[in-house]
Amino acid sequence: MKIIGSYVSPYVRKVLACMALKGIDDYEIDPITPFFGGDEFQRLSPLRRIPILIHGDLVLTDSSVICAYIDEAFPGHPLLPAGPADRARARWLEEYADTRLGDLCIWSLFYQKVVGPLVFGEPGDPARVEKALSEGLPGALDYLEGLAPDDGFLFGEIGLADISIASFFRNAGYAGFEIDAGRWPRAGGLIARLLAHDCFARFLPFEQAQLSTNPQGRRQALLAAGAPLTADTLGTREPRRGVMAL
Ligand SMILES: N[C@@H](CCC(=O)N[C@@H](CS)C(=O)NCC(=O)O)C(=O)O
């Protein structure tokens, strides 16, 4: 099995954490950022997005599709709770995370503060950052505060909904955002418990290797940290704009 996508992407992290939870560790990874994907990358991922999963002759894009596939195709820890109502609630929270938290933590914070300046040499949009910090994220955390338990996870056992939500806050942290635990004790506690869980924590050395190196030194740093890299990469040297931004 092969995963295409950077360890620093929240959507890739979500897939890797779900795989870790299910005990799937027999895979290789090509940890490219989507902007450096070449022609073959675009053939596999028509929206030029990561993650991609390749399993035999099956090629899947979109983290939700991939997580559903691995949950159905592999035994081990179920990613969804039991019962149709809770399963539907969990799927909604996955969707909420992928769209709203993605918009806030990735497009409004991480892209403005990290990706835009580093990849395209463009300054971020301070007004967008400010709106996310003063309105968007407080609103999202108010919502999560009403759902988060004092202990444990959203549906008892850790699962897809927990992982989907927490993954975005790792990137928000990389962009300098910290959850105010006094204002959102339950949501903050849940996200802290999740990000400390082994299914996320095991990838931190790879994320650090990715974040602390330039593209030239990255592969070596990841190999030194023990990342199971593919022999070949779909990455190129020149960045390209995403399809969805056009
Ligand atoms: N709905 C997709 C979203 C994936 C996504 O937006 N990934 C980002 C990386 S964090 C990406 O590839 N962005 C490039 C782009 O949109 O141009 C999923 O769940 O996999």
The ligand as a Tripos MOL2 file, in Angstrom:
@<TRIPOS>MOLECULE
LIG
   20    19     1     0     0
SMALL
NO_CHARGES

@<TRIPOS>ATOM
      1 N1        -11.4510   16.8260    0.7090 N.3       1 LIG1
      2 C1        -10.0710   16.5120    0.5460 C.3       1 LIG1
      3 C2         -9.2270   17.7570    0.8380 C.3       1 LIG1
      4 C3         -7.7420   17.4780    0.6700 C.3       1 LIG1
      5 C4         -6.9280   18.7730    0.6440 C.2       1 LIG1
      6 O1         -7.4580   19.8940    0.5220 O.2       1 LIG1
      7 N2         -5.6220   18.5930    0.7960 N.am      1 LIG1
      8 C5         -4.7510   19.7510    0.7210 C.3       1 LIG1
      9 C6         -3.4620   19.5080    1.5000 C.3       1 LIG1
     10 S1         -3.6460   19.9070    3.2000 S.3       1 LIG1
     11 C7         -4.3490   19.9450   -0.7270 C.2       1 LIG1
     12 O2         -4.0110   18.9820   -1.3760 O.2       1 LIG1
     13 N3         -4.3930   21.1950   -1.1740 N.am      1 LIG1
     14 C8         -3.9700   21.5520   -2.4820 C.3       1 LIG1
     15 C9         -5.0280   22.2880   -3.2290 C.2       1 LIG1
     16 O3         -6.1830   22.2920   -2.7990 O.co2     1 LIG1
     17 O4         -4.6660   22.8630   -4.2470 O.co2     1 LIG1
     18 C10        -9.6910   15.3600    1.4870 C.2       1 LIG1
     19 O5        -10.3990   15.1450    2.4730 O.co2     1 LIG1
     20 O6         -8.7240   14.6360    1.1960 O.co2     1 LIG1
@<TRIPOS>BOND
     1     1     2 1
     2     2     3 1
     3     2    18 1
     4     3     4 1
     5     4     5 1
     6     5     6 2
     7     5     7 1
     8     7     8 1
     9     8     9 1
    10     8    11 1
    11     9    10 1
    12    11    12 2
    13    11    13 1
    14    13    14 1
    15    14    15 1
    16    15    16 2
    17    15    17 1
    18    18    19 2
    19    18    20 1
@<TRIPOS>SUBSTRUCTURE
     1 LIG1         1 GROUP 0 **** ****
